[in-house]
Amino acid sequence: MNSKHLPQNILKNLGIAQLNEMQEVAQDAILHDNNILLLSPTGSGKTLAFLLPILEMLQPQFLSVQCLILVPSRELGLQIEQVWKKMGTDYKVNVCYGGHSIDTEIKNLSNPPAVLIGTPGRIADHIERGTFRLDKIQTLILDEFDKSLQLGFHEQMSFIIGKLPKLNKRVLVSATSDIEIPKYTRVVNPTVLDFIPEEEEASESNLEMRLVVSKERDKINTLFNLICSLKSESAIVFCNHRDAAERISDTLNEKGIYATYYHGGMDQDERERSLIQFRNGSMSYLITTDLAARGLDIPEMNHVIHYHLPSKEDEFTHRNGRTARMHASGTAYIVANDSEKKMDYIDYSMQVLDVEAAKSIPKPPLYQTIYISGGKKTKLNKIDIVGFFSQKGKLEKGDLGLIEVKDFISFAAVKFGKVNDLLRLVRDEKMKGKKFKIEVARKVIKKVEE
């Protein structure tokens, strides 16, 4: 099934004129072979490469899960779900992950989706509870399975695969080559589709590298100057530790820069809020650990900053995959002090960028995030929110940015200058006959121990 044979409405819904070579080849192989290993760089469109053939293989007469997609993180799961929904198929999809209400998931699974996406721990939990049937699952996708192995999901993945009696198609997907395939996957002699470029090709990509030298051991002032030099453009800042992400974010905020942090030690709601505020443009800088190096639904970045360098080159590559994706260009900056350990995968003779003179604080974001205390499960959708904010809140079309509707809460980006009037006008109004709490979404701030 190549792009010529795809229903045109699907490509149109996705906003794509045609598929790339990797997606064409992958579809053909997934439809015709039983064991596939798909290797392709971050940002190359792997999600679509496996979702399109899945759509062709689904059978409408089976009201049961037919395809299971295992992912290392909830963020990747939600991203895949979004792509599937954007395709506009008639098939239901659900995502299950730790931190999400198990009762909500069980209720969702009582009307089974054709495509089920989930993290290994949560899917294993559902299998043990018997919340969905396994006898119609014929296709298994292990997306970013190298990351799942790194995170130690061996036991859960082995358990899940052992419980799928009718499985006849297995697809392993990764952005990293040279991975040993565990025996329990039962993937033997797979068709290997390797689209990871040779190092020489990769070096000719659209990614530029710059070294930013910090004279002080504490590099926070140098980072501040670097951000001031980016002409108010957004950036992701990578560091190696959770406490560093929080400290850097807090310090930048004190200096008047709109930053938020993101790491694995935060609870689910906080992580969600940080990402939404970054994604909708109400926070300009995301300070994060390697958790955000891949699998997150965040916009294309022009700038990636390495405040700390990772110990492994492949993590460095994944971080850089947040910029210069597909045909875009981008810059990766390494903030370094002479006292730091030199990494052998870095060529330190790269161009040095002097940022000492940069002191102009970036412009504040255009938007502020508004929190609404209702979502899909309380029968709210984007159209309801747009209509309510336009009619009762007197917002014009250009005043509203990204709106994200979750199960029980929603977030809307509203132009900064319009927020106070909006909140005043809707304070006593009902949306769809019900009163919802509507307020400025809190910033994610570090919890101070009592």
TORKOL-4160 file (C-alpha; in steps of 0.2 Angstrom, whole numbers, padded with zeros to 4 digits, m for minus):
450
<pt num="1" X="0000" Y="0000" Z="0000"/>
<pt num="2" X="0009" Y="0016" Z="m0006"/>
<pt num="3" X="0003" Y="0033" Z="m0005"/>
<pt num="4" X="m0005" Y="0031" Z="m0022"/>
<pt num="5" X="m0017" Y="0018" Z="m0015"/>
<pt num="6" X="m0021" Y="0027" Z="0002"/>
<pt num="7" X="m0038" Y="0035" Z="0004"/>
<pt num="8" X="m0034" Y="0053" Z="m0001"/>
<pt num="9" X="m0044" Y="0059" Z="0014"/>
<pt num="10" X="m0032" Y="0051" Z="0026"/>
<pt num="11" X="m0017" Y="0060" Z="0018"/>
<pt num="12" X="m0027" Y="0076" Z="0018"/>
<pt num="13" X="m0032" Y="0074" Z="0037"/>
<pt num="14" X="m0014" Y="0072" Z="0041"/>
<pt num="15" X="m0009" Y="0087" Z="0030"/>
<pt num="16" X="0003" Y="0077" Z="0020"/>
<pt num="17" X="0005" Y="0077" Z="0001"/>
<pt num="18" X="0014" Y="0061" Z="m0001"/>
<pt num="19" X="0024" Y="0048" Z="0010"/>
<pt num="20" X="0043" Y="0048" Z="0011"/>
<pt num="21" X="0053" Y="0033" Z="0005"/>
<pt num="22" X="0055" Y="0025" Z="0022"/>
<pt num="23" X="0036" Y="0025" Z="0025"/>
<pt num="24" X="0032" Y="0018" Z="0008"/>
<pt num="25" X="0045" Y="0004" Z="0010"/>
<pt num="26" X="0039" Y="0000" Z="0028"/>
<pt num="27" X="0021" Y="m0001" Z="0023"/>
<pt num="28" X="0024" Y="m0014" Z="0010"/>
<pt num="29" X="0035" Y="m0024" Z="0021"/>
<pt num="30" X="0023" Y="m0024" Z="0036"/>
<pt num="31" X="0009" Y="m0029" Z="0025"/>
<pt num="32" X="0018" Y="m0044" Z="0018"/>
<pt num="33" X="0031" Y="m0050" Z="0031"/>
<pt num="34" X="0028" Y="m0057" Z="0048"/>
<pt num="35" X="0044" Y="m0051" Z="0057"/>
<pt num="36" X="0050" Y="m0033" Z="0054"/>
<pt num="37" X="0064" Y="m0022" Z="0062"/>
<pt num="38" X="0062" Y="m0004" Z="0056"/>
<pt num="39" X="0077" Y="0007" Z="0060"/>
<pt num="40" X="0075" Y="0026" Z="0056"/>
<pt num="41" X="0080" Y="0042" Z="0064"/>
<pt num="42" X="0070" Y="0052" Z="0076"/>
<pt num="43" X="0058" Y="0064" Z="0067"/>
<pt num="44" X="0058" Y="0053" Z="0051"/>
<pt num="45" X="0039" Y="0048" Z="0052"/>
<pt num="46" X="0040" Y="0031" Z="0059"/>
<pt num="47" X="0023" Y="0032" Z="0068"/>
<pt num="48" X="0014" Y="0034" Z="0052"/>
<pt num="49" X="0025" Y="0021" Z="0044"/>
<pt num="50" X="0017" Y="0007" Z="0055"/>
<pt num="51" X="0000" Y="0015" Z="0058"/>
<pt num="52" X="m0005" Y="0015" Z="0039"/>
<pt num="53" X="m0003" Y="m0003" Z="0036"/>
<pt num="54" X="m0011" Y="m0007" Z="0053"/>
<pt num="55" X="m0026" Y="0002" Z="0046"/>
<pt num="56" X="m0027" Y="m0009" Z="0031"/>
<pt num="57" X="m0025" Y="m0025" Z="0041"/>
<pt num="58" X="m0039" Y="m0021" Z="0053"/>
<pt num="59" X="m0055" Y="m0031" Z="0051"/>
<pt num="60" X="m0071" Y="m0022" Z="0055"/>
<pt num="61" X="m0081" Y="m0037" Z="0060"/>
<pt num="62" X="m0070" Y="m0040" Z="0075"/>
<pt num="63" X="m0076" Y="m0030" Z="0090"/>
<pt num="64" X="m0060" Y="m0033" Z="0100"/>
<pt num="65" X="m0042" Y="m0027" Z="0101"/>
<pt num="66" X="m0033" Y="m0032" Z="0085"/>
<pt num="67" X="m0017" Y="m0023" Z="0086"/>
<pt num="68" X="m0006" Y="m0019" Z="0102"/>
<pt num="69" X="0007" Y="m0006" Z="0102"/>
<pt num="70" X="0019" Y="m0006" Z="0117"/>
<pt num="71" X="0029" Y="0010" Z="0121"/>
<pt num="72" X="0042" Y="0015" Z="0134"/>
<pt num="73" X="0033" Y="0031" Z="0139"/>
<pt num="74" X="0015" Y="0038" Z="0141"/>
<pt num="75" X="0021" Y="0053" Z="0130"/>
<pt num="76" X="0025" Y="0042" Z="0116"/>
<pt num="77" X="0008" Y="0033" Z="0118"/>
<pt num="78" X="m0002" Y="0049" Z="0118"/>
<pt num="79" X="0008" Y="0055" Z="0102"/>
<pt num="80" X="0004" Y="0039" Z="0093"/>
<pt num="81" X="m0015" Y="0041" Z="0098"/>
<pt num="82" X="m0015" Y="0058" Z="0092"/>
<pt num="83" X="m0008" Y="0053" Z="0074"/>
<pt num="84" X="m0021" Y="0039" Z="0073"/>
<pt num="85" X="m0035" Y="0051" Z="0078"/>
<pt num="86" X="m0029" Y="0064" Z="0065"/>
<pt num="87" X="m0030" Y="0050" Z="0052"/>
<pt num="88" X="m0049" Y="0050" Z="0054"/>
<pt num="89" X="m0052" Y="0031" Z="0053"/>
<pt num="90" X="m0068" Y="0023" Z="0060"/>
<pt num="91" X="m0058" Y="0012" Z="0072"/>
<pt num="92" X="m0057" Y="0016" Z="0090"/>
<pt num="93" X="m0040" Y="0019" Z="0099"/>
<pt num="94" X="m0036" Y="0019" Z="0118"/>
<pt num="95" X="m0020" Y="0023" Z="0127"/>
<pt num="96" X="m0016" Y="0015" Z="0144"/>
<pt num="97" X="m0001" Y="0020" Z="0156"/>
<pt num="98" X="0004" Y="0021" Z="0174"/>
<pt num="99" X="m0002" Y="0037" Z="0183"/>
<pt num="100" X="m0019" Y="0037" Z="0172"/>
<pt num="101" X="m0035" Y="0032" Z="0181"/>
<pt num="102" X="m0036" Y="0013" Z="0180"/>
<pt num="103" X="m0055" Y="0014" Z="0182"/>
<pt num="104" X="m0056" Y="0026" Z="0167"/>
<pt num="105" X="m0046" Y="0014" Z="0157"/>
<pt num="106" X="m0056" Y="m0002" Z="0162"/>
<pt num="107" X="m0072" Y="0008" Z="0157"/>
<pt num="108" X="m0064" Y="0013" Z="0140"/>
<pt num="109" X="m0059" Y="m0005" Z="0137"/>
<pt num="110" X="m0076" Y="m0012" Z="0140"/>
<pt num="111" X="m0080" Y="m0005" Z="0123"/>
<pt num="112" X="m0064" Y="m0012" Z="0116"/>
<pt num="113" X="m0053" Y="m0002" Z="0104"/>
<pt num="114" X="m0046" Y="m0010" Z="0088"/>
<pt num="115" X="m0029" Y="m0002" Z="0092"/>
<pt num="116" X="m0023" Y="m0002" Z="0110"/>
<pt num="117" X="m0007" Y="0008" Z="0114"/>
<pt num="118" X="0001" Y="0006" Z="0131"/>
<pt num="119" X="0016" Y="0005" Z="0142"/>
<pt num="120" X="0022" Y="m0012" Z="0147"/>
<pt num="121" X="0018" Y="m0011" Z="0165"/>
<pt num="122" X="0000" Y="m0005" Z="0163"/>
<pt num="123" X="m0004" Y="m0017" Z="0149"/>
<pt num="124" X="0003" Y="m0032" Z="0159"/>
<pt num="125" X="m0009" Y="m0026" Z="0174"/>
<pt num="126" X="m0024" Y="m0025" Z="0162"/>
<pt num="127" X="m0020" Y="m0043" Z="0156"/>
<pt num="128" X="m0019" Y="m0049" Z="0173"/>
<pt num="129" X="m0036" Y="m0041" Z="0177"/>
<pt num="130" X="m0043" Y="m0048" Z="0161"/>
<pt num="131" X="m0050" Y="m0032" Z="0156"/>
<pt num="132" X="m0048" Y="m0035" Z="0137"/>
<pt num="133" X="m0048" Y="m0050" Z="0126"/>
<pt num="134" X="m0032" Y="m0056" Z="0119"/>
<pt num="135" X="m0038" Y="m0069" Z="0106"/>
<pt num="136" X="m0040" Y="m0057" Z="0091"/>
<pt num="137" X="m0023" Y="m0048" Z="0093"/>
<pt num="138" X="m0013" Y="m0053" Z="0078"/>
<pt num="139" X="m0001" Y="m0038" Z="0076"/>
<pt num="140" X="0011" Y="m0032" Z="0089"/>
<pt num="141" X="0022" Y="m0016" Z="0087"/>
<pt num="142" X="0036" Y="m0013" Z="0100"/>
<pt num="143" X="0039" Y="0006" Z="0097"/>
<pt num="144" X="0056" Y="0013" Z="0103"/>
<pt num="145" X="0059" Y="m0004" Z="0110"/>
<pt num="146" X="0077" Y="m0001" Z="0113"/>
<pt num="147" X="0071" Y="0012" Z="0126"/>
<pt num="148" X="0059" Y="0000" Z="0134"/>
<pt num="149" X="0074" Y="m0012" Z="0136"/>
<pt num="150" X="0085" Y="0002" Z="0144"/>
<pt num="151" X="0071" Y="0006" Z="0156"/>
<pt num="152" X="0070" Y="m0013" Z="0161"/>
<pt num="153" X="0053" Y="m0018" Z="0154"/>
<pt num="154" X="0060" Y="m0035" Z="0150"/>
<pt num="155" X="0049" Y="m0045" Z="0162"/>
<pt num="156" X="0033" Y="m0036" Z="0157"/>
<pt num="157" X="0036" Y="m0037" Z="0139"/>
<pt num="158" X="0040" Y="m0056" Z="0140"/>
<pt num="159" X="0024" Y="m0059" Z="0150"/>
<pt num="160" X="0013" Y="m0049" Z="0138"/>
<pt num="161" X="0020" Y="m0058" Z="0122"/>
<pt num="162" X="0018" Y="m0075" Z="0130"/>
<pt num="163" X="m0001" Y="m0071" Z="0133"/>
<pt num="164" X="m0005" Y="m0067" Z="0114"/>
<pt num="165" X="m0010" Y="m0084" Z="0107"/>
<pt num="166" X="m0015" Y="m0078" Z="0089"/>
<pt num="167" X="0000" Y="m0066" Z="0086"/>
<pt num="168" X="0007" Y="m0068" Z="0068"/>
<pt num="169" X="0015" Y="m0051" Z="0065"/>
<pt num="170" X="0028" Y="m0043" Z="0075"/>
<pt num="171" X="0036" Y="m0026" Z="0071"/>
<pt num="172" X="0051" Y="m0019" Z="0081"/>
<pt num="173" X="0054" Y="0000" Z="0079"/>
<pt num="174" X="0069" Y="0010" Z="0084"/>
<pt num="175" X="0079" Y="0025" Z="0080"/>
<pt num="176" X="0095" Y="0016" Z="0086"/>
<pt num="177" X="0104" Y="0002" Z="0077"/>
<pt num="178" X="0115" Y="m0012" Z="0084"/>
<pt num="179" X="0102" Y="m0018" Z="0096"/>
<pt num="180" X="0101" Y="m0036" Z="0102"/>
<pt num="181" X="0083" Y="m0043" Z="0100"/>
<pt num="182" X="0078" Y="m0052" Z="0115"/>
<pt num="183" X="0072" Y="m0070" Z="0113"/>
<pt num="184" X="0055" Y="m0068" Z="0121"/>
<pt num="185" X="0050" Y="m0056" Z="0107"/>
<pt num="186" X="0050" Y="m0072" Z="0095"/>
<pt num="187" X="0057" Y="m0061" Z="0081"/>
<pt num="188" X="0068" Y="m0072" Z="0071"/>
<pt num="189" X="0077" Y="m0067" Z="0055"/>
<pt num="190" X="0067" Y="m0051" Z="0053"/>
<pt num="191" X="0066" Y="m0041" Z="0037"/>
<pt num="192" X="0078" Y="m0027" Z="0042"/>
<pt num="193" X="0073" Y="m0009" Z="0035"/>
<pt num="194" X="0088" Y="0001" Z="0040"/>
<pt num="195" X="0086" Y="0020" Z="0036"/>
<pt num="196" X="0098" Y="0026" Z="0049"/>
<pt num="197" X="0111" Y="0037" Z="0038"/>
<pt num="198" X="0129" Y="0033" Z="0038"/>
<pt num="199" X="0140" Y="0044" Z="0049"/>
<pt num="200" X="0146" Y="0054" Z="0034"/>
<pt num="201" X="0129" Y="0057" Z="0028"/>
<pt num="202" X="0123" Y="0062" Z="0045"/>
<pt num="203" X="0137" Y="0075" Z="0047"/>
<pt num="204" X="0130" Y="0084" Z="0031"/>
<pt num="205" X="0113" Y="0086" Z="0039"/>
<pt num="206" X="0105" Y="0103" Z="0043"/>
<pt num="207" X="0111" Y="0103" Z="0061"/>
<pt num="208" X="0124" Y="0116" Z="0066"/>
<pt num="209" X="0134" Y="0114" Z="0082"/>
<pt num="210" X="0141" Y="0128" Z="0092"/>
<pt num="211" X="0152" Y="0128" Z="0108"/>
<pt num="212" X="0147" Y="0141" Z="0121"/>
<pt num="213" X="0162" Y="0142" Z="0134"/>
<pt num="214" X="0157" Y="0147" Z="0152"/>
<pt num="215" X="0171" Y="0155" Z="0162"/>
<pt num="216" X="0162" Y="0150" Z="0178"/>
<pt num="217" X="0160" Y="0132" Z="0184"/>
<pt num="218" X="0142" Y="0136" Z="0188"/>
<pt num="219" X="0136" Y="0139" Z="0170"/>
<pt num="220" X="0119" Y="0147" Z="0174"/>
<pt num="221" X="0124" Y="0164" Z="0169"/>
<pt num="222" X="0131" Y="0158" Z="0152"/>
<pt num="223" X="0115" Y="0149" Z="0149"/>
<pt num="224" X="0105" Y="0165" Z="0153"/>
<pt num="225" X="0116" Y="0175" Z="0140"/>
<pt num="226" X="0114" Y="0161" Z="0127"/>
<pt num="227" X="0095" Y="0162" Z="0129"/>
<pt num="228" X="0096" Y="0181" Z="0128"/>
<pt num="229" X="0105" Y="0179" Z="0111"/>
<pt num="230" X="0092" Y="0168" Z="0103"/>
<pt num="231" X="0081" Y="0182" Z="0098"/>
<pt num="232" X="0066" Y="0177" Z="0108"/>
<pt num="233" X="0065" Y="0160" Z="0100"/>
<pt num="234" X="0060" Y="0144" Z="0110"/>
<pt num="235" X="0073" Y="0131" Z="0115"/>
<pt num="236" X="0074" Y="0115" Z="0124"/>
<pt num="237" X="0088" Y="0114" Z="0138"/>
<pt num="238" X="0095" Y="0097" Z="0142"/>
<pt num="239" X="0103" Y="0092" Z="0159"/>
<pt num="240" X="0108" Y="0076" Z="0167"/>
<pt num="241" X="0098" Y="0077" Z="0184"/>
<pt num="242" X="0081" Y="0081" Z="0190"/>
<pt num="243" X="0086" Y="0093" Z="0203"/>
<pt num="244" X="0097" Y="0103" Z="0190"/>
<pt num="245" X="0082" Y="0104" Z="0179"/>
<pt num="246" X="0072" Y="0112" Z="0193"/>
<pt num="247" X="0086" Y="0124" Z="0199"/>
<pt num="248" X="0089" Y="0130" Z="0181"/>
<pt num="249" X="0071" Y="0133" Z="0178"/>
<pt num="250" X="0068" Y="0142" Z="0194"/>
<pt num="251" X="0084" Y="0153" Z="0192"/>
<pt num="252" X="0079" Y="0158" Z="0174"/>
<pt num="253" X="0061" Y="0162" Z="0180"/>
<pt num="254" X="0069" Y="0174" Z="0193"/>
<pt num="255" X="0078" Y="0182" Z="0179"/>
<pt num="256" X="0062" Y="0186" Z="0170"/>
<pt num="257" X="0063" Y="0171" Z="0158"/>
<pt num="258" X="0047" Y="0160" Z="0155"/>
<pt num="259" X="0054" Y="0143" Z="0158"/>
<pt num="260" X="0046" Y="0127" Z="0164"/>
<pt num="261" X="0054" Y="0110" Z="0169"/>
<pt num="262" X="0050" Y="0092" Z="0165"/>
<pt num="263" X="0057" Y="0076" Z="0172"/>
<pt num="264" X="0052" Y="0058" Z="0178"/>
<pt num="265" X="0051" Y="0063" Z="0196"/>
<pt num="266" X="0036" Y="0074" Z="0193"/>
<pt num="267" X="0018" Y="0067" Z="0195"/>
<pt num="268" X="0008" Y="0064" Z="0179"/>
<pt num="269" X="m0002" Y="0080" Z="0180"/>
<pt num="270" X="0013" Y="0091" Z="0183"/>
<pt num="271" X="0022" Y="0083" Z="0168"/>
<pt num="272" X="0006" Y="0085" Z="0157"/>
<pt num="273" X="0005" Y="0104" Z="0162"/>
<pt num="274" X="0023" Y="0108" Z="0159"/>
<pt num="275" X="0022" Y="0100" Z="0141"/>
<pt num="276" X="0005" Y="0109" Z="0137"/>
<pt num="277" X="0012" Y="0126" Z="0143"/>
<pt num="278" X="0028" Y="0123" Z="0132"/>
<pt num="279" X="0018" Y="0116" Z="0117"/>
<pt num="280" X="0005" Y="0130" Z="0117"/>
<pt num="281" X="0018" Y="0144" Z="0118"/>
<pt num="282" X="0014" Y="0151" Z="0135"/>
<pt num="283" X="0032" Y="0144" Z="0141"/>
<pt num="284" X="0046" Y="0148" Z="0130"/>
<pt num="285" X="0060" Y="0136" Z="0137"/>
<pt num="286" X="0058" Y="0118" Z="0143"/>
<pt num="287" X="0072" Y="0113" Z="0155"/>
<pt num="288" X="0072" Y="0094" Z="0155"/>
<pt num="289" X="0082" Y="0078" Z="0157"/>
<pt num="290" X="0084" Y="0065" Z="0144"/>
<pt num="291" X="0065" Y="0060" Z="0147"/>
<pt num="292" X="0061" Y="0073" Z="0133"/>
<pt num="293" X="0074" Y="0067" Z="0121"/>
<pt num="294" X="0062" Y="0057" Z="0111"/>
<pt num="295" X="0044" Y="0051" Z="0110"/>
<pt num="296" X="0036" Y="0068" Z="0115"/>
<pt num="297" X="0023" Y="0078" Z="0106"/>
<pt num="298" X="0032" Y="0095" Z="0106"/>
<pt num="299" X="0034" Y="0107" Z="0091"/>
<pt num="300" X="0050" Y="0107" Z="0080"/>
<pt num="301" X="0064" Y="0117" Z="0089"/>
<pt num="302" X="0077" Y="0128" Z="0081"/>
<pt num="303" X="0088" Y="0127" Z="0096"/>
<pt num="304" X="0093" Y="0113" Z="0107"/>
<pt num="305" X="0105" Y="0117" Z="0122"/>
<pt num="306" X="0116" Y="0104" Z="0131"/>
<pt num="307" X="0118" Y="0111" Z="0148"/>
<pt num="308" X="0126" Y="0094" Z="0153"/>
<pt num="309" X="0132" Y="0082" Z="0140"/>
<pt num="310" X="0125" Y="0064" Z="0142"/>
<pt num="311" X="0138" Y="0050" Z="0144"/>
<pt num="312" X="0132" Y="0041" Z="0128"/>
<pt num="313" X="0133" Y="0047" Z="0111"/>
<pt num="314" X="0116" Y="0039" Z="0106"/>
<pt num="315" X="0107" Y="0050" Z="0119"/>
<pt num="316" X="0116" Y="0065" Z="0112"/>
<pt num="317" X="0110" Y="0061" Z="0095"/>
<pt num="318" X="0092" Y="0058" Z="0101"/>
<pt num="319" X="0092" Y="0075" Z="0110"/>
<pt num="320" X="0098" Y="0083" Z="0094"/>
<pt num="321" X="0084" Y="0075" Z="0085"/>
<pt num="322" X="0073" Y="0088" Z="0093"/>
<pt num="323" X="0079" Y="0100" Z="0080"/>
<pt num="324" X="0084" Y="0099" Z="0061"/>
<pt num="325" X="0071" Y="0086" Z="0058"/>
<pt num="326" X="0066" Y="0081" Z="0040"/>
<pt num="327" X="0071" Y="0096" Z="0030"/>
<pt num="328" X="0072" Y="0109" Z="0043"/>
<pt num="329" X="0088" Y="0117" Z="0050"/>
<pt num="330" X="0093" Y="0119" Z="0068"/>
<pt num="331" X="0107" Y="0122" Z="0080"/>
<pt num="332" X="0113" Y="0112" Z="0095"/>
<pt num="333" X="0123" Y="0122" Z="0108"/>
<pt num="334" X="0135" Y="0114" Z="0120"/>
<pt num="335" X="0138" Y="0124" Z="0136"/>
<pt num="336" X="0155" Y="0119" Z="0143"/>
<pt num="337" X="0167" Y="0124" Z="0157"/>
<pt num="338" X="0186" Y="0119" Z="0156"/>
<pt num="339" X="0184" Y="0109" Z="0172"/>
<pt num="340" X="0172" Y="0097" Z="0165"/>
<pt num="341" X="0176" Y="0080" Z="0158"/>
<pt num="342" X="0178" Y="0080" Z="0139"/>
<pt num="343" X="0167" Y="0068" Z="0130"/>
<pt num="344" X="0176" Y="0058" Z="0117"/>
<pt num="345" X="0161" Y="0059" Z="0105"/>
<pt num="346" X="0162" Y="0078" Z="0104"/>
<pt num="347" X="0174" Y="0087" Z="0092"/>
<pt num="348" X="0178" Y="0102" Z="0103"/>
<pt num="349" X="0186" Y="0111" Z="0088"/>
<pt num="350" X="0168" Y="0117" Z="0082"/>
<pt num="351" X="0164" Y="0135" Z="0081"/>
<pt num="352" X="0164" Y="0145" Z="0097"/>
<pt num="353" X="0149" Y="0156" Z="0100"/>
<pt num="354" X="0152" Y="0171" Z="0111"/>
<pt num="355" X="0137" Y="0176" Z="0121"/>
<pt num="356" X="0144" Y="0188" Z="0134"/>
<pt num="357" X="0137" Y="0203" Z="0127"/>
<pt num="358" X="0119" Y="0196" Z="0125"/>
<pt num="359" X="0109" Y="0204" Z="0139"/>
<pt num="360" X="0092" Y="0207" Z="0131"/>
<pt num="361" X="0078" Y="0196" Z="0140"/>
<pt num="362" X="0068" Y="0187" Z="0127"/>
<pt num="363" X="0050" Y="0194" Z="0124"/>
<pt num="364" X="0037" Y="0187" Z="0135"/>
<pt num="365" X="0026" Y="0173" Z="0127"/>
<pt num="366" X="0011" Y="0178" Z="0117"/>
<pt num="367" X="0000" Y="0167" Z="0126"/>
<pt num="368" X="m0006" Y="0162" Z="0144"/>
<pt num="369" X="m0013" Y="0145" Z="0148"/>
<pt num="370" X="m0031" Y="0144" Z="0154"/>
<pt num="371" X="m0037" Y="0129" Z="0165"/>
<pt num="372" X="m0055" Y="0122" Z="0163"/>
<pt num="373" X="m0061" Y="0109" Z="0175"/>
<pt num="374" X="m0070" Y="0098" Z="0162"/>
<pt num="375" X="m0065" Y="0087" Z="0148"/>
<pt num="376" X="m0070" Y="0073" Z="0136"/>
<pt num="377" X="m0078" Y="0063" Z="0151"/>
<pt num="378" X="m0089" Y="0078" Z="0155"/>
<pt num="379" X="m0094" Y="0079" Z="0137"/>
<pt num="380" X="m0084" Y="0095" Z="0133"/>
<pt num="381" X="m0074" Y="0097" Z="0117"/>
<pt num="382" X="m0064" Y="0110" Z="0108"/>
<pt num="383" X="m0079" Y="0117" Z="0098"/>
<pt num="384" X="m0088" Y="0120" Z="0115"/>
<pt num="385" X="m0073" Y="0129" Z="0122"/>
<pt num="386" X="m0070" Y="0140" Z="0106"/>
<pt num="387" X="m0089" Y="0144" Z="0106"/>
<pt num="388" X="m0090" Y="0149" Z="0124"/>
<pt num="389" X="m0074" Y="0159" Z="0124"/>
<pt num="390" X="m0080" Y="0168" Z="0108"/>
<pt num="391" X="m0098" Y="0172" Z="0113"/>
<pt num="392" X="m0097" Y="0174" Z="0132"/>
<pt num="393" X="m0079" Y="0179" Z="0134"/>
<pt num="394" X="m0079" Y="0190" Z="0118"/>
<pt num="395" X="m0063" Y="0183" Z="0111"/>
<pt num="396" X="m0059" Y="0185" Z="0093"/>
<pt num="397" X="m0052" Y="0171" Z="0082"/>
<pt num="398" X="m0034" Y="0177" Z="0083"/>
<pt num="399" X="m0035" Y="0178" Z="0103"/>
<pt num="400" X="m0036" Y="0159" Z="0105"/>
<pt num="401" X="m0021" Y="0147" Z="0102"/>
<pt num="402" X="m0019" Y="0128" Z="0105"/>
<pt num="403" X="m0034" Y="0120" Z="0115"/>
<pt num="404" X="m0031" Y="0103" Z="0123"/>
<pt num="405" X="m0045" Y="0093" Z="0130"/>
<pt num="406" X="m0040" Y="0078" Z="0142"/>
<pt num="407" X="m0052" Y="0066" Z="0151"/>
<pt num="408" X="m0057" Y="0077" Z="0165"/>
<pt num="409" X="m0048" Y="0094" Z="0162"/>
<pt num="410" X="m0044" Y="0105" Z="0147"/>
<pt num="411" X="m0032" Y="0119" Z="0143"/>
<pt num="412" X="m0033" Y="0133" Z="0131"/>
<pt num="413" X="m0019" Y="0146" Z="0126"/>
<pt num="414" X="m0026" Y="0164" Z="0126"/>
<pt num="415" X="m0017" Y="0180" Z="0121"/>
<pt num="416" X="m0009" Y="0187" Z="0137"/>
<pt num="417" X="m0018" Y="0204" Z="0135"/>
<pt num="418" X="m0035" Y="0196" Z="0134"/>
<pt num="419" X="m0034" Y="0185" Z="0149"/>
<pt num="420" X="m0041" Y="0196" Z="0163"/>
<pt num="421" X="m0056" Y="0202" Z="0153"/>
<pt num="422" X="m0060" Y="0184" Z="0148"/>
<pt num="423" X="m0060" Y="0178" Z="0166"/>
<pt num="424" X="m0071" Y="0192" Z="0171"/>
<pt num="425" X="m0084" Y="0190" Z="0157"/>
<pt num="426" X="m0085" Y="0171" Z="0160"/>
<pt num="427" X="m0085" Y="0170" Z="0179"/>
<pt num="428" X="m0103" Y="0168" Z="0181"/>
<pt num="429" X="m0107" Y="0160" Z="0165"/>
<pt num="430" X="m0112" Y="0141" Z="0161"/>
<pt num="431" X="m0105" Y="0131" Z="0147"/>
<pt num="432" X="m0117" Y="0118" Z="0140"/>
<pt num="433" X="m0128" Y="0121" Z="0155"/>
<pt num="434" X="m0114" Y="0118" Z="0168"/>
<pt num="435" X="m0103" Y="0129" Z="0178"/>
<pt num="436" X="m0084" Y="0125" Z="0176"/>
<pt num="437" X="m0069" Y="0132" Z="0186"/>
<pt num="438" X="m0060" Y="0143" Z="0173"/>
<pt num="439" X="m0043" Y="0151" Z="0179"/>
<pt num="440" X="m0025" Y="0154" Z="0174"/>
<pt num="441" X="m0016" Y="0137" Z="0174"/>
<pt num="442" X="m0003" Y="0136" Z="0188"/>
<pt num="443" X="0015" Y="0136" Z="0183"/>
<pt num="444" X="0024" Y="0120" Z="0188"/>
<pt num="445" X="0035" Y="0126" Z="0203"/>
<pt num="446" X="0047" Y="0116" Z="0214"/>
<pt num="447" X="0039" Y="0109" Z="0230"/>
<pt num="448" X="0048" Y="0116" Z="0245"/>
<pt num="449" X="0049" Y="0102" Z="0259"/>
<pt num="450" X="0041" Y="0108" Z="0275"/>
